Every structure is written in structure tokens, then in C-alpha cells.
Amino acid sequence: MSLTDERYILLTTFRRDGRPVSTPVWLVDLGGNQLGFWTSSTSGKAKRLRHTARVTLQPCNMRGVVKQGTEPVEASARLVTGGELEGIRRRVVAKYGFQTKITKVLAKIGGFVTRKPFPYGDCGVIITLPGGA
């Protein structure tokens, strides 16, 4: 099974001091050894990716518990907007369907409750895998 067949992937980004931060994310196939997902431009993932492109990926469940027998895959990532984000958005909605609407509503409620609204899915991330991982 390839990474693109997985429902959730544990994405690990790295702080400036090199410490890893892992988060489960949805992931879609963009073709040509590239994968993608969307996030908020104010998320920790986006902030960390602004200073380093290094990431690792590993299959996991929705809580971030990695699948037994899998190993992390090193890759590089970059933030995107515009047409590239729209391509990611179409594929995410096609793969995850109604879940995308639920998460958007939950994000709005969370922003209202904390009085810190944040943009939902306004930034895309394109991950380039080495070779044919």
C-alpha cells in the first residue's frame, strides 16, 4: 500500500532548533511523486515549513498513532496558494467528501469559542517524495 492510499499520514515538521513536531493530516496524490494537503496559513505546520522544507511522513490513524510495521519517509514540502491550492482542494474534497464540511464547521466553532478565528484551508502544502516512495 502506498502513502496515497492511506486515510491519514503523520506529518512531522521541524522547529528551528531541529525538534520534531508531528501531526496527523489528510493527504492526496498530486501525481509525479507529489502529495498534498491543505492547512491554515497561521497553523504551526505552515510556520515551521516557512523556515525548513524537511518533513517526514508515516501512515497513522486519525489520532496520530503510527501503523505497525511502517517506517517514516523523508521528503520536502512547500507552501502554495492560488491554482496549486485549488488543485489540492479539489482532490481533498473528492477523497474525503463530507468530512471536509464537518471540519470547516468545527474550525469555525473553535475560532468563535476561543475568540481567535483563523483562516480554514487557505494554504496548500505540496510534498515531494524522493524517487518512488
N, C-alpha and C positions, 0 to 999 in steps of 0.2 A: 504494500500500500504506500502510495506517495504522500508527501506532505499536503498536496492539494486535495486529496480525498478526505482528509481529516476535518472534523467539525470545529475543533479548537486547537490552537497551537500556542504553546508557551513561548512568548517573545521575551527575550532578555536583551535589555539595553544597558548601557554602561554610563555611570556617573563620571564626572571629570576626574575623580580620583581612582577610577577603574572599578569601583564596586558595582556588582551586577544588580539590576532591578528587573524582576520577572513579572509578566502579566499575561493572562490568557486572552487571546484575541481570535476573532473570526479571520479567515484567510481565504482568498480566492486566487485562482490560476489566471495569470495575465498572458501566458504563453512565453516562449523563449527564455526559460529559466527565471521568469519573474513571477512574483506573487504580490498580492496587495491587500490592504485593508484600509478602513477609514478611522479617524480619531478626531478629537478636538485639538485645535491648534494651541490650546492652553494646557493640554494634558502633560503629565510628566514624561510620557514616551516622546512626544514631539519636542519638548525642551531638551531631552537628552540626545535626540537624533540631530538636533541643530549643531551639536559640537562633536559628535562622533557617529560615523556611519556603521560601526561594528555592531552586529546583532548575532544572537543565536536563536535557533528555532528547535522546538521539540514537541511532538504530539502530546496532548494532555486532555483532561476533561474540562468542563466549564469552571471548575474551581481551581484549575492550575495544577492538578496532580498529574505528573507525567506518566505516560503509559510505560508499563514494564517492558524491558527488552529494547527500548529505543535510546538513541544517543542524540545529543544536541548537534545541530548542523550550523556551522559558521556561515555567515552571509553578510551582505552590506545592504543598507537601506537609505532611502532618501525621501524627503517630504515633497509632496506635489499638490497642486491646485489646478483649477481650470479643466481643460479637456481630459487630462490624465485622471483627475479625481472623478470626473463624470463616468469614465470607463470603469473605474473601480466600483463606483456607486451602483451602476447597472448590474455588475456581476454579483455584488454582495446581496442586492435585493433579489436577484434571480436564485441565488443559493440559499439564503436564509429567510426569504419571504416575510411573513407576518411578524416574525421576531424583530425585524428592523423597526417596525412601527411601535411595538411594545417598548423597546429600549429607548426610543426617542421620547415617548411619553414619560417613562421613568426618569430620564435625564432632566426633562423639564420640571417634573415634580421635585427632584433632588435640588435643582437650582433654586426653585421657589422656596423650599424649606430652609435651605442654608443661606438664602438671600445672596447667593453668589452664582447667578446664571452664567452659563458658559456655552460657547458655540458647540453644536452637536454635529459631528461628522463633517466639519468644514475643511478638513485637511486629509489628504491621502498619503499613504506610505507605500512605496514600491520597494520590494525586497528582491535583490538579485542573488540567486544561488550560484555557488561555484559549480562549474561543469553541469552535470545532470542529476543533482540530488533529488 
